[in-house]
Amino acid sequence: MMKIIAEQSTSKASSMSYLPDDMREKNLLFFDIETTDLSPEHAEVFLIGALRLSESGAELHQFFAETQSEEKEILEAFFSFAESHDLLIHFNGRRFDLPFIRKRCEILGIADRLSGKEDCDLYQRLRPYRSLLQMQSLKQKEIEELVGFPRTDELSGSEMVGIYKEYLSSPSDSKARLLLLHNADDVKGMPFCMQTLLLEKLFSGRIDLEAVKAQANTYRALNGSIRKELFLHLKMPSPLPFPLHARSGDCYVKANGNILILRIPLYEEEMKYFYAGHQDYYYLPEEDTALHKSIANFVNKAYRVQATPSTCYTKKKSLFLKEWSDTFVPVFRRDYKDKERFFEVTPEIRKDRKALSSYAKMVLQQMR
């Protein structure tokens, strides 16, 4: 006979404080299935875990097939339990759980009552941040370790199948406990993993940042060259609930509590500012600069030529930061066709905390 196990919890796993804004008003259901193999053509669902959250705690329900003939029964029971929920949350469920259930329903001749429901795949949501999190596979257990979920289960998926087969031939409470624990930890770990969705807000510029310190640093690179970088310390409204130490290109980010530290390359070199309206300028080859005709008309004709878009510039040697939009002006480039853009780190910029905070958001957005 099918077994339904219910469990109440008030632990941190039930916290709703880290839910994304678009989920806070929805009735959520986290779920995970256990199957006897990977192919729905030749395997069955034998265990489904479902966790729902409330302000007071979490409620876990597990639907366990004690015999192979109970698959249809546990699916129907799970569908009834899930019916009142607005949003289904799973980990890689769009590639496995949902298609598997759909095919099993087709084979069993029952309606797939999950079809059409809104769902959120945590794996797909976090996939853009895999390199930032420095994870090779982005497995759920890796993310749980990052956020500090206290998993007690140590079984792998393949071991689960073997234990279930042993259970079918020789049922015992100890084997059932192992199966239920693995599934329970998978489902309970998902709300913890939701904390990492704060990365979406952070790297899209939707978390308020306050620049509190800006400091230049000089260091010797591996190739022996001397380089400079900017350490930008920023205050977040609340601490990030997991450690963050990431790199994208030449930019680094690290979080300590509610302090975010960005390391950004500084470029001390000569760059060019290109004037608009080149037809109004003369280029002075010997000076390697362009002057507006209102001034250059006084220059001997032998020392001036009509400026072109690529020669309509003035040069400046200074300290620069890279930018990815024309937010900070004037915009400098190394050459006319160069796609990289820079702005000068002036004394005014160094003191402008609002500008530095805005620049930090720009850097984070391009790190995604």
N, C-alpha and C positions, 0 to 999 in steps of 0.2 A: 504494500500500500504506500502511495506517495506520502512523503513526510514534509511538513512545513515547519521551519524553525524560525521563531521570532525573537528578536533581542533589542532591548532599549539601551541607549547610551547617552551620557551627557559629557563625554570626553571632548578634547580639542578637535577630534575628527569631525564633530558635528558643528563646528564653528561656521557661521555664514559670513563672517566679517571680511573674508577675502574673495567673495563672489564678485565677478564682473558686474558692472552696473546694469547691463542688459539682462541679467539673470535674477536680480534681486526680487523682482515681483512675480516670479514664476514658480510653479509647483514642480520642483526638480525630482528626478529619480535617477540615481546612479545604478547601473547594472552590469553584470558580467556573466557569461555562460561558460560551462565546462562541457566538453564533448569527448566522445570516445575515439575520435580521429579528426583529421583536418578537413576531410571531404564530406559534405552533407549527403552525398549520394550513397555513402557506405557507413556512415556514423550517425550517432544519436546525441541529443542533448540530454545529459543526465543530472545537471545541477545548474540552477540559476540563482544568483544573488542579486538582491535589489535593496538599495538603501535610500531612504528619503530623509530630508533634513527639515528641522523646524527651529524656531528660536530657543526652544527648551532642550533640544537634543536630536539624536538620530535614531531611526528605527530600521533595523535590518531584518529582512525576510529572505529565507532561503527555501527553494523548492527543489526537493531531492527525490530522484527516482530510485527507489530501493530495488526495483526490478526493471529490465529493459522495456517491458510492456507499458511502463508508466510515463513515457516521454510525452505523449499527447496530453496526459493529465497535468503534468507540471507546466507545459506551455500554456494551456488554457488558464490555469490558476495564476500564472504570471501575468498573462494578458489582462485578466480581471483586476489584478492588483495595480497594474500600470495605467489602467484606463483613465483615472482621475488626474493624471500628471500631465503638465504642459510640455515639459522638456526632458528628453532622455539623454543622459550623459554616459559616455562609454570611453574606452581607450582602444583606439584602432578598430572600433566596432563597424565602421563603414566598409572596411575590407574583410572583416571576419564575422562578428556576431550577427549583424543585421542580415547579410546575405545568407548566412547559415540558417538562421531562423526562418527566413523566407522560403528557402528550398525545402526545409523539413516540413513546413506547413503544407507546401504543395504536395509532397509525398504522402503526408498523413491525411490529406483531404480536409484541412481546417483553414479557416481564415487567418491571415496574418494581421492581427489587430494592432500591430505596431506601425503598419504601413501608413504613411501620411503624417505621422507624428513628427514634431520638430525634434531635432537631435543635435548634440554637440559632441564632436570627436576630439577629445583632449589631445590625442596624438597629432592630428592634423593641425590643431590650433597652435601647438608648440613646435611643430616641425621647422618653421622659419627661424627658430632661435636655437636650433640644435648646436650649431657651431659656436654660438655665444656661450652656451652652457657647457661646451667642450665635451659633448657626449657623442660616442660613435654610433650607437644604435637607437638612442632615445627610448629605451625600454622603461616600462612603468616602474620597475624596481630601482632603476637608476635615479629616476625623478623622486621617488619616495625617499631614497637615501639623501638626496640633496635637501629636501624640505624637512627631514627628521621624522618621518613616519616610523613608529615602532613596530615594524613587521616581525611577527614571531614564526610564521610559516617559512619552511626552507625547501619545500618541494618544487620541482620543475613541472611543466605541463605534461611532459612524457611520463614522469613518475606518477602523476595523478591518474593517468589512464591505466597504468599497471595496477595501482592500488584499487581502483574501481572494479577492475576485472576480478581481482582477488576478493573484493567485497561481494560481488555477485555470486561467486562460487562458495564463499564462506563468510557470511555477514558477521560483523562485529562492531561494537561501539567504538573501539579504538581506531579502526579503519575509517569509519564514518566521520569521526572527529578530525582526522587528518584531512579528509576531503573538504569538509565544511570549513575548516580553518583556512585552508589555502584560498578558497573562494571568498570567504569573509574578508580576509586581508586585502585581496584584490579590490573589492568594492569599497572597503573602508579607507583604502589608500587614496582613492580618487579625490575626495574632498581636500585632502592634503595637497595633492598634485595641482589642484585648482589655484593654489597660491601662486604658482609660477605664471599664471595668466596676467599677473601684474606686469610682466615683461611687455605685454602688448601695450599697456598704458605708458610705461616708461619709455619705450623705444618708438612711440608714436607722438611723443611730446605732450601727453595728456596728464602728466604728473607735474605739479608746480615745483619748480626748483629755485632756490635762492642762493646765488653765488656769495660765499662767505670769505673766500680766499683765492687769490690768483698768484702763482709763483712760477718764475722761469727757472729752468734747470739746464745745466750743460753736462753732457756725458760723452764718453768715447764709445762709438759703435763697434761692432765685431770686426769691421773692416779697417778699424783704426782711425776713421774720420771723426771729427768733433761735431757733435750735433746739439741742437737745443730743443727743448720741449716745454710745454705749458702744463703745470699741475693746476687743475681747476677744482676747488673743493666746493661742493654744493649741498645745501640742506634740503632734505625731503620732508614733507608733512608728517610722515610716520616711517618707522624703520622697515626696510625690506625684510620679510620673514624668512629669508634664506640667503646663504652667501652668494655673492656674485663677483666673479673675477673673469672678465672676458676681453677678447681682442677682436677687432675687425679692421683689416688693413693695418695702418700705422697708429690707430687709436686704441686706447685701452680704457676700460672702465672697471671700477672696483667699488663695492658697497660695504661700508662698516656701520651697522646700525642705521641711523637716518642720514648719514653722511655719504655722499656719492663723490668719488674722486675720478676725474677724467685726466688722462695723459694724452696730450695732443701735440703733434710735431709743430715746431716753430721754424720758420724759414728766414734765415738772415742772408739776404742776397739782393741783387739788383733786379727789379721788375719794371714792367711797362704799364702805363695807363694810356689807353687808346681813346682819343677824342672822337666824339660823334661829329658828323658833317665834315668829312675830310676835304671837301671841295673848298672850305673856308680856311684851309691851312696850307702853309708851305713847310716842306721838309728841308732841314739844313744838314746835309750829309756830313760836314766836318764836325758839327756839334752832336750829330746823331740824335736829333730831337725835332719836334714840330712846333711851329709858332703860328698863332692866329695871324691872318693877313693884315689885320689892323696894326699889328706890331711888326710883322715880317716885311711889310712894304718898305721899311726903312733899311732892310738888309740888302747889300749888293746882290744884283740878280745872278751874278756868277756863283754865289754861295747858297742859292736856294733853288728848289724845284717844287713843282706842284705835289702836294702830299697825296698818297694813295691810302686806302684803308689800312694797309699793313705798315705804313711808315708814319701814320698820324698818331704819334705817341710822345709822351715825355717819360723819362726814366727816373727811378728813385731807388736808392739803396737804403733798406730799412729792415725791420722785423715784420714778418707777415704770418698770418694764419690762413689756412685753406677754408673756403666756403663753398656751398653747393647750390646756392641761389644768390641773386644779387641783393641780398638783404643789407649787407654792410658795404657802404660806398665811401670813396670810389673803389671800383673793382680793378685789380691789377692782374696781369697775365705775364707769363714769360715770353710769349710770342703771340702773334695775331691769331694763328690757327690753334693755339693751345686751348684745350677744353677746360683745363683746371683754372679755377679762379681763386683769388686771394684778396685779403684786405689788410691794410697796415695796422699794426698794433701801436696805436698812438697813446700818449699819456692820458688822453681823455677816455679812451676805450678801457685802459687798465683800471681806471677809477669808477667806471660805469657798471655797477653791479647788475642793473637791469639788462644792459646789453650783453654782459657775460652770461647771464642766465639764459637769455634768448639764444645765444650762440651754443651753449651746452645742449639745448634741446635740438638744435640743428645737427650737431655732431651725433647725438644719440639716434636721431631719425635715419641718418645715412648709415649707421652701423648695423641696421636690421639685415 
